[in-house]
Amino acid sequence: MGTSLDARQDISLVEVPKLGKEAATKAIKEWGQPKSNITHLIFCTSAGVDMPGADYQLTRLIRLNPDVKRMMIYQQGCYAGATILRLAKDLAENNKGSRVLVVCSENTIPTFRGPSYTHIDSLVGQALFADGFACCTDCLVLILIHSMGVHC
């Protein structure tokens, strides 16, 4: 199993930032402002740990300003989605004029296994925790802040 896990981790380290690029590019286009306005990047994944991390790789892939402040969160599972939104909200509230790009990848590459009649639990886990990738810019964060009555 060790070499199989290594191979799956290697796939994750390459592909997670690429998926982030696709999601971030779509979100930035929908946002309608230049990516040069982005001041912060928060990236989370449970699919592998690497240094430099997926946040750095994504910054290079979408050509963000190297001065963008980055935060990388690894191995937090479902907990990370709400955590990065909370962090984005805190950054936006406490850094006037900030624009936060949030990218979250929770995929099942590291835990993927082929079908097996003797290990139904693997199939159930893969069905419940299917691959997902999400990205948003400060539009969501601003909605949250506005709903709290905070003005930036």
N, C-alpha and C positions, 0 to 999 in steps of 0.2 A: 504493500500500500504506500510506502514511503516515496518511491519513485513516481508513482501515479499522482500523489499529492503534489510533489515538486513540479510535475508537468502541468497540472492544473493551475498551480500558483503562477507559474511562468506565463501562462496564457492570460491570467487576470492582470498581471503587472503591465502587459502590453495593451490589452483590449479595454480595460476600464477607463484609462484616459481618453482613448479614441471615442468611446461611447459618450464620455463627458463632453468631448468636442462637438459631437453632433447635437446633443441636448443644449449645450450652452449657445451654440451658433443659432439654433432656432429661437431660444429665449431672447437673445440679444436682438435678433431681427424683429421679433414680436414687440419687444420693448421700444424699439424705434429710436434709440439714442446711440451715439457712437460708443464703442467699447472702451475708448479712451476715458470715458466718464466713470468707469468702474474703479472703485477705490479699494474694495475688499473682495476676497474670494474665500469661501468656506466649502470644503470638499469632504465628503464622508463616504467610506466604503468598508465593507467587511470582507472584501474579496482580495486579500493579500496586503502585505506591508512591504514597502520599498522605500529606500532613501537614495536620491531625492524622491519625494512622494508623488502621488497622482496629482496633487495640487500644482506642483512645479511643472510636471509634464503637461498638464492642461494649459497652464499659463503660456508655455512655449507653443503648444499646438494652435491656440487661437490668437496668439501674438498679443497677449495682454501686456500692458506696461510692466516692466520688471519691478517697478516700485509698488505694485499692488500688494497690499498686506494680505498674506495667505494664512489660512488655518486648516490643518489636516486632522481629521478624526478617523481613527481606525478601529475596527473590531467592536463596534458598539451595537451592531444588529439593528433591530427595529427602533431601539431607543434613540439612535442617531438622527433620524428624520426630524423629530420634534426638537431635539437638542440644537441642531444647526439653525432651525427657524428661530429659536429663542436667542441664540448667539447673534444671528443676523439682526433681529429686532434690537438687541442691546447695542450692537455696533451702530445701527442707524440712529438710535435715540441719543447716543453719547458722542457721536462724531458728526457734527453739522456738515451737511453737504455730501455725506458718504453715499455711495452706491454699491450695494452688496450683491455679488453673484453667488448663488447657492447651488451646489451640485451634489446630488446624493445618488450613490449606486449601491444597491443591495442585490447582488446576484448570487446564484447558487453554483457558480463554477467550482469553487473549492470543495463543495460537498457533493458534487455530481457523481453519480455511480450509474452503471448500466442497470437495466431492469433485472430483478431477481425475485423468484417466487419465495425464496427463503428470507428475503429482507424487504418485506413490504413497507417497512418504516422508511426506507430510503425514498420510495416512490411517493409516499404520503407527504414527507417533508418537501420534496421537490414540487409537488402539486400545491402545497400551501404557501411556500415561499418562492414562488416563481421569480424569474429575473425581472428587475425593474430599474429604471433609470429616470431620474427627474432633475429638472433644473429650473431655476427661476431667478429673475433679477429683482431689484428692490421694489418692483411693482407689488408683489405680495407683501413684502415687509412694510411698504408704505400703507397698504390697506390695513394691516394689523395696527400700525401706529395711529393712523387716522381714526380707527374705530375706538382707540383708547383715549382720544382727545389730545394727543401729543402733536405738536406742530414743529416741523423741521424747517 
